[in-house]
């Protein structure tokens, strides 16, 4: 086909249609598309074309945070090992308690300051009681496991305590501890008052006309 015939054909069918037939419709589009060297780099858009209304935004990589308490990488939580490792915290709290007690003896006129120190002292005492209670509970469980191993060793069937039975044993030991320390009557008196207050709240209120 001569050059004149090509010009006549382009004029007849149109340049766009001629190019699609002669060179293929996807050729120019494939050439214009450039692959990114890195998928995290922004997309290059030609300045000759208007930017689309909705563009693909590359998400920024946020640093992953992990909580060692709930992460398998930190291993299994064992209270006895944790207590030994962080024993120094209990020693620090004991020193804080002694400092607060000394300040309380010196602070007599400032009522607001004294009230604040009493609150801090009460909180430290509650934390210490909770820690000792947890230690006693762990010791009871370890002792019970030793008994189970001995029973298995002698050919007996091990006895497994239910949660309700463990609670009863815990209350029985608490009762014995209070009795030894002479605080049982005070504890029972407070408990009776709390139960009486609960019963009064449950009673229907009588409105006076």
C-alpha positions, 0 to 999 in steps of 0.5 A, a space after each residue: 500500500 502506497 503512502 497516498 493510499 494510507 493517507 486516504 484510508 486514515 481520512 476515510 475511517 479516522 486516525 483513531 480507528 486506523 491506529 487501533 487496527 494497525 497497532 492494537 488498542 492496548 499498545 499505547 495504554 501498556 506503554 504509558 503504564 509504568 510499574 512502581 519499583 516499590 509497592 509502598 511508593 506513591 503512584 505517579 500520575 501524569 500532569 496532562 491528565 486530571 487526577 481521579 476523584 478517588 485515588 488509591 492511598 498507600 497505607 502507612 505502616 504503624 508500629 505494632 505494639 504488644 502487651 507481654 501479659 497476653 503475648 505467647 512470646 513472653 511464656 507462661 505466667 507463673 505467679 510464684 516466679 513473678 512474685 520472686 522476680 518482683 519481690 523488690 516492689 513489696 520491699 519498696 511498699 513496705 518502706 513507703 508504709 513506714 515513711 507514711 506512719 512516721 509522717 502521720 505521727 508528726 502531722 496532727 494539726 493539718 487535718 487535710 494532710 492527715 486524711 490524705 496520709 491515712 488514705 495512702 496508708 489504708 491502701 498500702 495495707 489493703 494491697 499487702 493483705 491481698 498479696 498475703 492472701 494470694 500467697 496463702 492461696 497458692 500455698 494451699 494449691 501447691 500442698 493439694 497438688 503434692 497430696 494428689 501426687 502422693 495418692 497417685 504414687 500409692 495407687 489411689 485415685 486423686 481427688 479433685 476439688 471443685 471451685 466451691 470446695 476451694 472457696 469453703 476451705 479458703 473461708 475456713 482458713 480465714 476463720 481460723 486466722 481471725 480467731 487466732 489474731 482475736 479479730 473474729 468478733 469484730 469481723 463477724 460484727 461488721 458482717 452482720 451489719 452489712 447483711 442487715 443493711 442489705 436486708 433493709 435495702 431489699 425491703 419495700 419502702 413505705 411512703 407516708 401520706 
